[in-house]
Amino acid sequence: MADAILNSKISLMKSMQIEVEAQAQVPASLSVPDTDLCIIIGNLLDNAMEACSKPDPENRFVHIYIHVKGAMLYISFTNSSEKKQRNIDNQFLSSKGVAHGLGLVRVDSLVAKNGGYLTRASEDGGYTTEVT
């Protein structure tokens, strides 16, 4: 399922003139339920695509890295963004307004439910999310 989501999102990004670099090796068997993993990957890639739709086409990029490190699955997505995102109390706020940003809340809850860790970093021109 993760492979199907990755391939469909990568195809969509390329059609949006987003430069994509992807290295992904998802094991066939994980302790994380497939649906949880797919929700995490899908939401993070949707957010990356939306952020990339704003910069000029020549500055659009998404870097995808998914591998097993030790006993943990490591996921890293970095995407272009126009400017540094607002961070209040360790939470990045949605620029879409009220009643948005629910995908990030869902990702956070699924990572916590599965005993994982999540970090986010933002700077001018880029945004990174890492999940273990």
N, C-alpha and C positions, 0 to 999 in steps of 0.2 A: 504493500500500500504506500509506503514512504517513497519508493522508487517512482510510482505513478504520479504522486503529488509533485515530487521534485522535477520530473521530466515535463509535466504539463506547465508548471510555473516557470521553468527555464525557457520553454518555448514561447510562453506569453511575454516574458521579459525581453527576449530577443526581438519579438515583433514590435516591442515598444522602444527599440533602439537602446536597450540597456546592455552594456558590456557585462557578460557573466563569466566568472571563473568559478568552477565547481570541482571539488574533490569530495566525494561522498562514498563511504563504505558503511552501510548499515547492516549489521549482522542479521541473519535470518531469525535468530532467537534472542529476545531481550526480556528483561524483567518488567519493562515498561509496556503496558498494553498498546497494541498497534493504534487504536483510536486516539489515545492520549498523545503518542508521538506524532501522529498525523495532524492533530489539532495544533500542537506546538509548532511544527514545521510550517504548516499552512498559514497560520496567523503571522508568524515572523516574516515569511516571504511576502505575504500580502502587504504588510507594513513597509517592507523594503521597497517593493514595487511602487507603492504610493509615494514614498519619499523621493524616489528616483524620477517620478514624473514631473517634478518641479524644476530641477536644474536643466541647463542646456543639454541637448542630446549628446554632445561630445564629452560631457562631464558625468554621465550616468554610469554607475557600476554597482554590481552586487557580487560579493565574494562569499562563496558557500564552502564550508569545511565541516565535514561530519566523519568522525572516526572513533574507534574505541581506543581509549588510553588507559592502560591497566585494566581495571574491572569496570570502568565508567565509560559511558557514551559521551563524547564531547561534540557539541554543536556550536559553530561560530558563524554568524552572518554579519557582514560589514557592507554597508551601502552608502552611496553618496547622499548628501543632504545639503540643502541650501545654507543652513546656519546651525549653530549649536542649539540643541533642544533644551527647553526649560525643565529643570529638575527641582522638585520640591519634596523634602522629606524622603529622599532616595527614590522618588517616583518621577518618571518622565511623563509630562502631561501631553495629552493629545492636542494637536493644533486644530482639530476639527470642531471643537466646541463641546458643549454639554451633551451627555448621553453618547459619547464616542470614547474610544480607547478601551472598550470592553474586551477586545482581543488580548491586550496586554495583561489585563486582570485575569483572564482565563488561562493564559500561558503561565503566569505566576502561580496560580492555584494548582495547575497540573504538575508543574515542576516540584512544588512543595509536597504535593500528594505522593509523588514518586520518590521522595527523599533526595531530590536534586538541589542544585545551586544555580543561581542565575545572576549574571552581572550585565550591566548596560553602561556604555560610555558614549558620550557625544562630544564632538568638537566641530569647529567650522569645517564643512565639507564632508563629514563622515559620521556614521553612527554604527556602533557595534553591539551586538547581543551575544553573550556566551552562556551556554547551558551545559551543565554536567549532571 
